[in-house]
Amino acid sequence: MRGPGRVLGALLTLSFCAWGPRAARAAEPATPEGAAGVKQPAIDPAAVAALGRMSAFLRAQQDFEVQSEMTTDDVLGSGQKVEYGGTVILKVKRPNRLRVDLASDRKNERLFYDGRTFTVFQPTVGYYASFAAPSTLRELVDVLEQRYGVDLPLADLFRVGTDDAQLATIRGATIVGRSIVKGSPCTHYAFHQADVDWEVWIQEGAQPLPRKLVITTTSEASRPQHASVMTWNLSPTFDEQAFVFTPPANAQRIDFDVTSPGPATRSLKGGTP
C-alpha cells in the first residue's frame, strides 16, 4: 500500500480525466463477459460524471484547508492484519503556498512551501531538509516526485485539470445510494479497477466535495483497506508565517537524497499513516 499522498491524489486524477475529453471510452458500457467468462461490473456514466463535477469544483478553489482522518491496514509478520491511524491537515493558498501537518501512529512530519523554499521537518527527531523550490505548486509536485522521490500528500490537488493528468482504468462504476458523513448529505459511489475496489462519498449540493474515501486492495490476500474522512474549509484565513519554516534552535539540517524514480504511478492504493 502506498503513502497517503496518492490516496486522494489518485482519486482526483481519475475524476478530472473522467470529466475531460478522454472520458468517452470510460463511460462506455463494460464488456459483459471477461476473458474467463466472468461477468464484469457495468460502468454507470452518472457515477463517472459525478467525479468530474467534484474535480471541476476543486479546481476552482484558490484557498482551502482540508483535514483527513485516516486509517490504514497492515499485516504483521504473524499474518495478522492490524490497523494504524493518522491525521493530515493540508493548507493551500494558490499558486505558491503550502503547509502540511502529518501526525500518525508511525510518522510525524511537517512540510512547508513559501513560494521559494520547500522544507520537510520531522519534529520527533529534530531533522529538517530544504531546497530552493520552483515558483508554483504544480511545478513543485513534479520536482518532488521526479528529483527527490517525495510523495506529497494529496499531490494531485495541484495537477487536476492539467493536460498530463492520466485516466486510470475503471472497470466498474456504480451509485450505491445516499448517505450522511459527519452530518453532511452525500451520495455514495463505488468503483472497480484491476487490483482495487474503492468507494467515495461526494457531498450533495453546490459544493461537491469528497467527504469519505475507502480503498480495498483486492490483489493482496489480506485485502487491506485505507479509509479517509475529510473535513473541508473553503474560506480559511491564513497567516503568511504558517507557510514559512523557521528551524528550532536544536534542529539539525540534513540533505535531501536526489533520486530518479521516474514518472509516478497513478493508481489507487491505500496510504500508510
Summary of the structure (lengths in Angstrom):
residues: 273
radius of gyration: 18.9
end to end distance: 10.6
largest distance: 65.0
contacts: 875
relative contact order: 0.24
helix: 19%
strand: 37%
